[in-house]
Amino acid sequence: MYIPDAQPIINEPALIIKNKKILVIADTHIGIESELIEKGMNVQSQTKNMINHLLKICKKHKPREIILLGDVKHNIPSSTFHERRDVKIFLETLQEICPVHILPGNHDGNINKICPEKIKIHPSDGLIIDNIGFIHGHRWPANKIMQCDLIVMAHTHPTIMLTDRREYKTFEPCWIRTKFIKNKLKEKYPNSNTPNLLVLPAFNPLCGGIAVNREGINGPIGKITDLVNAKIFLLDGTDIGKVKNIK
């Protein structure tokens, strides 16, 4: 899957903006373990694993900046002590590599009170770099975002549900690439461009996800997205095809 200047990293839930050397990841949901433990699951914190995973990616791709595309933390409205500690450790580690940007998601209430001082927190309705608009996806983007050539979004935790001959279902994390339904786009954003939309998979493996061939794209922007013609790619780059052809 190739999109000019914005290239998903093969076998990783991460995006690299090549000309700027910006690494983009989404939905780390630090602290999600506490919710899963309350539901009776025996899980360990993923923070150390995610840090090591990111360090490995950064060593290979040497980013100059990192964008965290929302839902850095998990628990709302308040955070546990362990979550606040882990978020701080996570961000301080990344900050030692290069500058870090956060576009707050719906789970990031009061993230500014946890962040190290030099972390750059942007408005949640979007950030533009080189005609690429970045959003988390839980609210409508700013008008200027819709005038970009490409919009990069998180929030959905996209997966694809695959069913074999015995009706056994598996769920694979995936990338979504699509456009918008023109009349609905112009109704909501009269001065918009005709941008492509790229939806990132969640970085935290405990997040689960939404089966896009069953449930669509989460968030308000999903209402104006051309889902049936959306193309699906697995993390290894395999082109699964369009949603309308995937059962």
N, C-alpha and C positions, 0 to 999 in steps of 0.2 A: 504494500500500500504506500503510495507516494503522494504527498501534498507539498507544493513548493515551500521550501524553507522550514516546514514543520514535519518532522519524520518520527513516527513511532519507533522506539527502539525494539528490535526483534527480541522476542522472548521476555520482554519486560513491560510492566504496566507504567511506562514512562515515555515522555515525548521529549525530543531535542529540537530546538529551534536553531538550525545549523549556522545561519549567518551571524547570529548573535551569541551562539554557544550558551543558550539558556535551557536548563533542564526543568521540565514541568511534571509534577506528580499531583495526585488528588486523593482525597478521602483516606487519610491515614487513621482517622478515628481512634486516636490514642485514648485508652481508657475503656474501650468497648468490652474488655474482659470482665469488668465488674458487673455489667448487665447480663452477660452470658452466664456468669457464675450464679447470679441470682435465679436464673432459669434452670439451674441444676447441671450446667455443663462444666466439665473439668478442663479449663484452659489456662494457659500461662500468658503473661504479658508478651506482646509482640514488639514492644518498643525497641529492645536491643536488637532483635532480628531485623527490624526495618532500618535501624541505623546502619547495621553492617551491610545490608542490602544496598542502601543508598551510597555508602562509602565505596562499595565495589563498582557501582555504576559511575560514580564521580571520578574514580581512579581511571576508568577507561575513557570517559568522554570529556573530562576536564572542563566542566561548565564554568562560565564566568559569573552566572547568576542562577538562582533556583527560585521557581515559582511554586508555591503550595496552593493548589486550586480549591481550597476550602475544606471544611470539616477536618481540620487538623486534630481537634479534640472530639470527644464523643458525648459525654454526659451533659444534659441540659435539664434545668437552668443552671444548676450548680455542679462543680467539679469535685471529685474526691481528692484527698491529699495526694494519693499515689498518681492520679492523673495529672495534677498540677506539676508534680515533681518530674514525671516522665516527659511532659510537654516541654518543660524548661530544658531538660537534658537533651532532648531531641533537637530543639531549635538551636541551642548553644553549639552542639556538635556540627550542625550544618553551617552555622555562621562562621565557624573556623575555616571552612572551605571557600566560601564566597558569600556575597550579599544574598539575603533571603527576602522574598516578597510573599505576603499572604493576602489572598482574596477571601475574606471570611465567608463561611458557609452557614447554614442554619444551625449547626452544632457549635458554632464558634462564639457564642455569647461571652463577653468579657475576656476574650482572648488577649486583648491589649494589656490586661492586668497580669498575665502570665508570661508574656513574651519578653525576651531580652530587649534592652533599650533600642538597639540599632536595627531590629527587624522592621521592615517597611510594610505597614498594613494599609491596604488600598480600599476604596469604597467597594461594597459588595455588588454594585451594579455594573462593575466592569473596569478593566484595564486594557489599554491599547499599546502594543509594541509593534512597530513596522507593519501596520495595517492588519495585524492579527488581534482580535478581541478576545480577552480572557474573562470568563465568568465562572462562578460556581454552578449556578443553574436553579437555585431555589426561588429566585425572584426575576421579574422581567428585567432584561438588560437596559442600560441607558441607550438613548437614541443613537449616540455616536458609535456604540458598539456595532449596531446593525448596519453601519456604513462601511464596515471592514470587508475584506475579501474572504477572511476565514474567522470563524468563531470557535474557540476551544472551550469545552464545557465539561463539568464533572457531575456530581450529585446522583446520577442514575445508578451507578455501580453496574454497568451493563454486563449481562451474561446472555448466552444463547442456549436455549433448551433443545437438546438433541434427543431423539427417541429412536431406539433400534427396533428390529423386527419383533422382538418379544415385549415391546412397549416399555422397555427399561429406559428411564430418563436420566440424562446427565446434563450438568450445567457447566459451561465453559466461559470464563471471562473473555470479553471481546472488546473491540473498538467498533464504533459506529461512525460511518461517514455518510452524510446526506445533505440535502438542501431544504429549503422552506417551501411551503405551499404559497405560491405567488400572491393570490388574492387575499389570503389571510395575513400574509406578511405585510402587504401594502395597507391593509385595513388597520393594523396595529402600528406600523411604522411607515407612514407615507413617504418619507424621504430616505428609505433604506436602500442599500445596495442589494445584490442577490448573492449573499455570502454562502459559502459552504459551512457545514457544521461538523465538527469532530468531537465525539464524546469519549472521554478517557475511562478506562477501567479503574476500579479502586486499587490503591496500593496495599492496603491492609488485607491480607488473605482471609481474615475473620469476618469481613464485612458482609459476605454474601452478595446478592445482587438481584436486579430485576431482569427477568427473561424478556428481552425486547421483542421476541417473536410471539409473546403472549400478552405482555403488559405495556409495551410501548416505552416511551421516554418520559421519565419523571420530571416534574417541574412545569411551570407555566409555559415555557418555550416549547414544550412538547405539543401544545395545542396548535401550533402553526408549523410543525415539522412534517415533512413528507416521509412518514415512517415506512409506508409500503415499498418505496423505492430506495430505502436506506440500504447501504452495503455493509456487510458484516465481515470483520476480519478477526481471526484468532490471534493470540499474542505471538505465535510463531510466524505470523504473516499470511497464513492460509486464508484465501478469499472464499468465504462460505457462500457468497451470493447475496441476493436481495431478500429482505425480510418477507416479501410477498411469496417467495418461492421456498421458504423454509418452514417445514411443518414439524 
